[in-house]
Amino acid sequence: MTSRRMFHGAIVGLAAASAWPQRSVAQDASVTAIDSHAHVFKRGLPLAANIRYAPDYDATPEDYIRNLDAKGMSNGFLVQPSFLGTDNSYMLEALRRYPNRFRGIVVVQPDIRQDALQELAAAGVVGIRLNLIGVQNPQFNADPGRCC
């Protein structure tokens, strides 16, 4: 059974497990500025079932790095776009390929397992989001098998 307290505890644990390199940002001279929100995707990725739109262009991790470099920013947060749903694989690939540049925010199901959260943290994920547009708010104190 997943309670709201357990869910929030998992979120805090996920964030704590993936602190930006093992030192504080203030101690790391290579960190100049951090962009807080960008999406990476390419055409042809599997789309979520209930999307409001699907872009007709690519936004690759390399595109984002060029943009960060042009703006004098050293690091960025990748946020899973809603049109890809809970298939975070493309973003996770970018996190693994550029661990010194990116951290991520994934989209997950409310009943995600603790071990899955730990795997995400190991890949550079520091937060989660739930896409709740058009769906009933999850009951975190409900049986995970019947959560939503």
Backbone torsions as a table, in degrees:
resi	resn	phi	psi	omega
1	MET	NA	131.3	-179.5
2	THR	-102.0	117.6	176.2
3	SER	-95.0	162.8	177.0
4	ARG	-58.6	-40.1	-179.6
5	ARG	-64.0	-43.0	178.2
6	MET	-63.6	-41.2	179.9
7	PHE	-62.6	-47.8	179.9
8	HIS	-65.6	-36.3	176.1
9	GLY	-62.1	-39.0	178.0
10	ALA	-64.4	-40.0	178.6
11	ILE	-62.3	-47.2	179.4
12	VAL	-61.4	-42.5	178.7
13	GLY	-62.9	-39.1	178.6
14	LEU	-62.3	-46.1	-179.9
15	ALA	-64.4	-43.7	-178.1
16	ALA	-66.4	-34.0	-177.2
17	ALA	-70.0	-18.1	-174.6
18	SER	-121.8	39.7	178.2
19	ALA	-55.1	145.1	-179.3
20	TRP	-61.3	151.6	-152.0
21	PRO	-15.7	166.3	-167.7
22	GLN	-64.2	8.8	175.2
23	ARG	-121.8	166.9	178.9
24	SER	-72.9	155.6	179.0
25	VAL	-59.0	-37.2	-179.0
26	ALA	-62.5	-27.3	-179.6
27	GLN	-88.9	-10.8	-174.0
28	ASP	-102.7	103.5	-177.7
29	ALA	-66.9	-18.5	-179.6
30	SER	-76.7	-16.4	178.0
31	VAL	-86.4	113.8	-179.3
32	THR	-101.2	-41.6	178.6
33	ALA	-164.0	150.6	-177.4
34	ILE	-123.5	121.6	173.9
35	ASP	-79.3	137.7	-170.7
36	SER	-97.8	-2.7	-176.7
37	HIS	-164.1	114.1	173.7
38	ALA	-150.6	155.4	177.9
39	HIS	-114.2	145.8	170.3
40	VAL	-123.5	139.2	-179.2
41	PHE	-169.5	168.9	172.6
42	LYS	-144.3	155.4	176.6
43	ARG	-61.0	146.0	177.6
44	GLY	96.9	-10.1	175.8
45	LEU	-70.7	150.6	178.7
46	PRO	-63.5	132.1	-178.0
47	LEU	-95.6	152.4	176.0
48	ALA	-66.3	161.6	-176.0
49	ALA	-67.3	-45.0	-174.7
50	ASN	-112.2	82.2	-178.2
51	ILE	-106.8	151.3	176.9
52	ARG	-87.3	-27.2	179.6
53	TYR	-161.5	165.1	173.4
54	ALA	-137.7	122.9	-178.5
55	PRO	-66.8	151.0	178.5
56	ASP	-107.8	31.3	178.7
57	TYR	-144.6	169.2	178.0
58	ASP	-102.6	148.2	173.1
59	ALA	-134.9	87.2	-172.8
60	THR	-84.5	161.7	174.7
61	PRO	-57.7	-36.5	179.2
62	GLU	-66.7	-37.4	174.1
63	ASP	-59.1	-44.9	-178.5
64	TYR	-65.2	-41.5	178.3
65	ILE	-61.3	-42.5	177.4
66	ARG	-60.3	-40.8	178.9
67	ASN	-65.6	-45.6	177.5
68	LEU	-58.4	-47.4	-178.9
69	ASP	-61.1	-41.8	-179.7
70	ALA	-63.8	-28.5	-179.1
71	LYS	-96.3	2.7	179.9
72	GLY	73.6	26.1	-180.0
73	MET	-103.5	137.8	-176.7
74	SER	-90.7	-28.7	-171.3
75	ASN	-140.9	162.8	178.8
76	GLY	-153.5	156.3	175.0
77	PHE	-101.3	125.9	174.7
78	LEU	-94.1	131.6	179.2
79	VAL	-115.9	127.3	-179.9
80	GLN	-58.8	123.9	177.6
81	PRO	-70.5	143.6	-175.9
82	SER	-62.3	-30.1	-177.1
83	PHE	-69.9	-12.1	175.0
84	LEU	-97.4	-3.0	176.8
85	GLY	60.2	-139.6	-176.7
86	THR	-92.0	8.0	174.4
87	ASP	-85.2	88.5	-176.3
88	ASN	-85.9	8.4	-168.8
89	SER	-60.0	-40.2	-178.8
90	TYR	-66.2	-43.2	178.5
91	MET	-67.2	-40.1	178.6
92	LEU	-62.4	-37.2	175.8
93	GLU	-60.4	-42.1	178.8
94	ALA	-66.0	-40.1	178.2
95	LEU	-62.4	-41.0	-179.4
96	ARG	-71.4	-34.1	-179.3
97	ARG	-74.1	-30.9	-176.2
98	TYR	-129.2	61.4	-174.9
99	PRO	-65.6	-22.2	179.2
100	ASN	-88.6	-5.7	-178.9
101	ARG	-110.1	-33.8	-170.2
102	PHE	-122.2	150.6	161.4
103	ARG	-127.9	163.6	-173.0
104	GLY	-133.5	156.8	172.1
105	ILE	-121.0	117.4	-176.4
106	VAL	-101.0	162.6	170.9
107	VAL	-102.6	128.7	-177.8
108	VAL	-131.0	165.3	170.4
109	GLN	-79.2	148.2	179.9
110	PRO	-59.3	-22.8	-177.2
111	ASP	-97.5	23.8	-179.5
112	ILE	-59.3	141.5	-178.6
113	ARG	-79.1	152.6	178.8
114	GLN	-58.5	-42.0	-179.6
115	ASP	-65.5	-32.3	176.5
116	ALA	-68.4	-37.6	176.1
117	LEU	-63.6	-39.4	178.8
118	GLN	-65.5	-38.1	176.4
119	GLU	-64.0	-41.2	177.7
120	LEU	-63.0	-43.4	179.0
121	ALA	-59.8	-40.7	179.9
122	ALA	-63.6	-26.2	179.7
123	ALA	-84.9	-7.2	179.9
124	GLY	110.5	10.6	178.3
125	VAL	-81.6	132.4	-179.6
126	VAL	-120.9	1.1	178.7
127	GLY	-165.4	165.4	178.4
128	ILE	-130.8	160.8	171.8
129	ARG	-138.4	154.0	176.5
130	LEU	-115.3	128.9	174.6
131	ASN	-87.8	108.0	-174.1
132	LEU	-113.8	11.8	179.5
133	ILE	-66.7	123.0	176.7
134	GLY	78.9	6.8	177.5
135	VAL	-125.0	162.2	179.1
136	GLN	-70.0	141.7	176.9
137	ASN	-59.3	134.8	-179.8
138	PRO	-67.1	148.4	175.4
139	GLN	-103.4	101.0	-173.6
140	PHE	-73.0	-9.0	176.3
141	ASN	-98.3	8.3	-179.7
142	ALA	-91.8	166.4	174.0
143	ASP	-60.9	124.2	-177.1
144	PRO	-54.1	-31.2	178.7
145	GLY	-68.1	-18.7	-179.8
146	ARG	-125.0	21.8	-171.6
147	CYS	-56.0	-47.1	-168.9
148	CYS	-132.8	NA	NA
